[in-house]
């Protein structure tokens, strides 16, 4: 993973290695197994316990980062993006993992894949629509924020200014990363997807404002990355300027009012 993250020459060296196929298969199997374990555990408390120990998923995190870095290599990208089971596993981890670190790493993979999608003439609309559906489910499942993952994993300090390393990954970062991928895919969206995206991010915008303005317990574990989230939502809104399709969507009942 360290070699793949250093430079293009490092990624090229991996792709040209005779052991590259076995390394990629090993990493892919780790990711698929992690996603399978997630599906097998139905009880939310059991999921929390299973992923609470960071060391238990550290090698899987390395595996996700490894394949994510290699998406930029043309030869390996073709292998990775043709593996439907791997893509499905990463989407599941981005949506359902109890670990913020795993969710974030999975979203970074999807962001790197999305950068290729918008420059490829061969990428199908079905791939984009499927990916957008998964991303929107991340936003929809997080908007009400009734889950208590943030406070459970905090240091116990209630100071707004507590920005320790443990608070780097939180709900806001996951939502911001999701919006980042949506912004990359924006030029490729069908009208139907455009409607869903604009409706969802308008709700997320409103929900985020309410959460930060009216929340009584302002712990850093909950509020960090709030500015990044609002910036990424704003980026999508700026991308929409000048698009007649978006104007039609935003003029539909409720959207402009929510923003």
C-alpha positions as CSV (number, residue, x, y, z in Angstrom):
1,X,0.0,0.0,0.0
2,X,2.9,2.4,0.8
3,X,4.4,1.8,-2.6
4,X,1.1,2.3,-4.3
5,X,0.5,5.6,-2.5
6,X,4.0,7.2,-3.1
7,X,4.0,8.0,-6.9
8,X,2.9,7.0,-10.3
9,X,6.2,5.1,-10.8
10,X,5.4,3.0,-7.8
11,X,2.0,2.1,-9.1
12,X,3.5,1.3,-12.5
13,X,6.1,-0.9,-10.8
14,X,3.3,-2.8,-9.1
15,X,1.3,-3.3,-12.3
16,X,4.4,-4.6,-14.1
17,X,5.4,-7.0,-11.3
18,X,4.8,-10.7,-11.9
19,X,3.1,-10.9,-8.4
20,X,0.7,-8.0,-9.1
21,X,-2.2,-10.3,-9.9
22,X,-1.9,-12.3,-6.7
23,X,-1.5,-9.1,-4.6
24,X,-4.7,-7.6,-6.1
25,X,-6.6,-10.8,-5.6
26,X,-5.5,-11.1,-2.0
27,X,-6.6,-7.5,-1.3
28,X,-9.9,-8.0,-3.1
29,X,-10.6,-11.2,-1.1
30,X,-10.0,-9.3,2.2
31,X,-12.4,-6.6,1.1
32,X,-15.1,-9.1,0.0
33,X,-14.7,-11.1,3.2
34,X,-15.1,-7.9,5.3
35,X,-18.3,-7.0,3.4
36,X,-19.6,-10.6,3.8
37,X,-19.0,-10.5,7.6
38,X,-21.0,-7.2,7.7
39,X,-24.0,-8.8,6.0
40,X,-23.9,-11.8,8.3
41,X,-24.1,-9.7,11.4
42,X,-27.7,-8.4,11.7
43,X,-27.6,-7.0,15.2
44,X,-26.3,-3.4,15.3
45,X,-24.6,-3.8,18.7
46,X,-22.8,-6.9,17.4
47,X,-21.6,-4.9,14.3
48,X,-20.3,-2.2,16.7
49,X,-18.5,-4.7,18.8
50,X,-17.0,-6.5,15.8
51,X,-15.5,-3.3,14.3
52,X,-14.7,-1.4,17.5
53,X,-11.2,-2.8,17.6
54,X,-9.3,-0.9,15.0
55,X,-6.6,-3.6,14.8
56,X,-9.2,-6.1,13.6
57,X,-9.8,-4.2,10.4
58,X,-6.4,-2.6,9.8
59,X,-5.3,-5.0,7.1
60,X,-8.7,-4.6,5.4
61,X,-8.2,-0.8,5.5
62,X,-4.8,-1.3,3.9
63,X,-6.4,-3.5,1.2
64,X,-9.0,-0.9,0.4
65,X,-6.4,1.9,0.2
66,X,-4.2,-0.4,-2.0
67,X,-6.8,-1.0,-4.6
68,X,-8.0,2.6,-4.4
69,X,-4.5,3.9,-5.2
70,X,-4.2,1.5,-8.2
71,X,-7.4,2.7,-9.9
72,X,-5.3,5.4,-11.6
73,X,-3.3,2.7,-13.4
74,X,-5.0,1.9,-16.7
75,X,-4.1,-1.8,-16.7
76,X,-5.1,-2.5,-13.1
77,X,-8.2,-0.2,-13.3
78,X,-9.7,-2.5,-16.0
79,X,-9.3,-5.5,-13.7
80,X,-10.7,-3.7,-10.6
81,X,-13.7,-2.1,-12.2
82,X,-14.6,-5.3,-14.0
83,X,-14.9,-7.1,-10.7
84,X,-18.6,-6.7,-9.9
85,X,-18.3,-8.5,-6.5
86,X,-15.4,-6.2,-5.4
87,X,-17.4,-3.0,-6.4
88,X,-20.5,-4.3,-4.7
89,X,-18.4,-5.1,-1.5
90,X,-16.9,-1.6,-1.4
91,X,-20.3,0.0,-2.0
92,X,-21.7,-2.0,0.9
93,X,-18.9,-1.0,3.2
94,X,-19.3,2.7,2.3
95,X,-23.0,2.4,3.2
96,X,-23.1,0.1,6.1
97,X,-19.8,-0.2,7.9
98,X,-19.9,0.8,11.5
99,X,-16.3,2.0,11.2
100,X,-15.9,5.5,10.0
101,X,-12.4,4.7,8.8
102,X,-13.7,1.8,6.6
103,X,-16.5,4.0,5.3
104,X,-14.1,6.8,4.4
105,X,-11.6,4.5,2.7
106,X,-14.4,2.9,0.6
107,X,-15.6,6.3,-0.4
108,X,-12.1,7.3,-1.5
109,X,-12.1,4.3,-3.8
110,X,-15.4,5.3,-5.3
111,X,-14.1,8.8,-5.8
112,X,-11.0,7.5,-7.7
113,X,-13.3,5.3,-9.8
114,X,-15.6,8.2,-10.5
115,X,-12.8,10.3,-11.9
116,X,-12.2,7.6,-14.5
117,X,-15.9,7.2,-15.2
118,X,-16.4,10.9,-16.3
119,X,-13.4,10.7,-18.7
120,X,-14.4,7.4,-20.3
121,X,-16.6,7.1,-23.3
122,X,-17.1,3.4,-22.5
123,X,-18.5,3.8,-19.1
124,X,-22.2,2.9,-19.1
125,X,-24.9,5.0,-17.6
126,X,-26.0,2.0,-15.6
127,X,-22.7,2.0,-13.8
128,X,-23.1,5.7,-12.9
129,X,-26.8,5.3,-11.9
130,X,-25.9,2.3,-9.6
131,X,-23.1,4.2,-8.0
132,X,-25.2,7.3,-7.4
133,X,-28.0,5.2,-5.8
134,X,-25.4,3.8,-3.3
135,X,-24.1,7.3,-2.6
136,X,-27.5,8.7,-2.0
137,X,-28.3,5.9,0.4
138,X,-25.3,7.0,2.5
139,X,-26.7,10.5,2.8
140,X,-30.2,9.3,3.5
141,X,-29.1,6.9,6.2
142,X,-27.2,9.6,8.0
143,X,-29.4,12.7,7.8
144,X,-31.5,12.3,11.0
145,X,-28.4,11.4,13.0
146,X,-30.2,9.6,15.7
147,X,-27.3,7.1,15.9
148,X,-24.9,7.6,18.7
149,X,-21.7,6.4,17.1
150,X,-19.9,9.8,17.5
151,X,-20.5,10.1,21.3
152,X,-19.7,6.4,21.9
153,X,-16.3,6.8,20.3
154,X,-15.4,10.2,21.7
155,X,-12.9,10.7,24.4
156,X,-15.6,11.7,26.8
157,X,-14.7,15.4,26.7
158,X,-17.6,17.7,25.9
159,X,-15.5,20.7,24.9
160,X,-16.3,22.2,21.4
161,X,-12.6,22.8,21.0
162,X,-11.5,19.1,21.5
163,X,-10.1,18.3,18.0
164,X,-8.0,15.3,18.9
165,X,-6.9,12.6,16.4
166,X,-9.8,10.4,17.5
167,X,-12.3,12.9,16.1
168,X,-10.8,13.1,12.6
169,X,-13.3,10.5,11.3
170,X,-16.9,11.3,12.0
171,X,-20.3,11.5,10.4
172,X,-19.6,14.9,8.7
173,X,-16.5,13.5,7.0
174,X,-18.5,10.6,5.6
175,X,-21.2,12.9,4.3
176,X,-18.6,15.3,2.9
177,X,-16.8,12.5,1.1
178,X,-20.0,11.2,-0.3
179,X,-20.8,14.7,-1.7
180,X,-17.3,14.8,-3.2
181,X,-18.0,11.7,-5.3
182,X,-21.4,13.1,-6.4
183,X,-19.7,16.3,-7.5
184,X,-17.2,14.3,-9.6
185,X,-20.1,12.3,-11.2
186,X,-22.3,15.4,-11.7
187,X,-21.6,15.9,-15.5
188,X,-22.6,12.2,-16.2
189,X,-25.9,12.2,-14.3
190,X,-29.2,11.3,-16.0
191,X,-32.2,13.6,-15.4
192,X,-33.7,11.0,-13.0
193,X,-30.4,10.9,-11.0
194,X,-30.1,14.7,-11.1
195,X,-33.6,15.0,-9.5
196,X,-32.6,12.5,-6.7
197,X,-29.3,14.2,-6.1
198,X,-30.6,17.7,-5.8
199,X,-33.5,16.7,-3.6
200,X,-31.2,14.7,-1.3
201,X,-28.4,17.3,-1.0
202,X,-31.0,20.0,-0.3
203,X,-32.3,18.0,2.6
204,X,-28.7,17.3,3.8
205,X,-27.9,21.0,3.6
206,X,-30.9,21.8,5.8
207,X,-30.3,19.0,8.2
208,X,-26.7,20.0,8.6
209,X,-27.6,23.6,9.5
210,X,-30.2,22.4,12.0
211,X,-27.8,19.9,13.5
212,X,-25.0,22.4,14.1
213,X,-27.2,25.4,15.1
214,X,-29.7,23.7,17.4
215,X,-27.7,20.7,18.8
216,X,-27.1,21.3,22.5
217,X,-24.0,19.2,23.0
218,X,-21.4,20.5,20.7
219,X,-18.7,17.8,21.0
220,X,-15.8,18.0,18.4
221,X,-16.5,14.3,17.5
222,X,-19.9,15.5,16.1
223,X,-19.1,18.9,14.7
224,X,-15.7,18.5,13.1
225,X,-15.7,18.6,9.2
226,X,-19.0,20.4,9.2
227,X,-17.5,23.2,7.1
228,X,-16.1,20.7,4.7
229,X,-19.5,19.1,4.3
230,X,-21.2,22.4,3.5
231,X,-18.4,23.3,1.1
232,X,-18.8,20.1,-0.8
233,X,-22.6,20.6,-1.0
234,X,-22.0,24.1,-2.2
235,X,-19.7,22.8,-4.9
236,X,-22.5,20.7,-6.3
237,X,-24.8,23.7,-6.2
238,X,-22.2,25.8,-8.1
239,X,-21.8,23.0,-10.7
240,X,-25.5,23.3,-11.3
241,X,-25.5,27.0,-12.3
242,X,-26.4,27.5,-15.9
243,X,-27.9,24.0,-16.3
244,X,-31.5,24.2,-17.5
245,X,-32.1,20.6,-16.3
246,X,-31.1,21.6,-12.8
247,X,-33.2,24.7,-12.9
248,X,-36.2,22.5,-13.6
249,X,-35.3,20.3,-10.7
250,X,-34.6,23.1,-8.2
251,X,-37.9,24.8,-9.1
252,X,-39.8,21.7,-8.0
253,X,-41.7,22.0,-4.8
254,X,-39.5,22.3,-1.7
255,X,-36.0,22.2,-3.1
256,X,-35.2,25.9,-3.2
257,X,-37.0,26.5,0.1
258,X,-34.8,23.8,1.7
259,X,-31.6,25.5,0.5
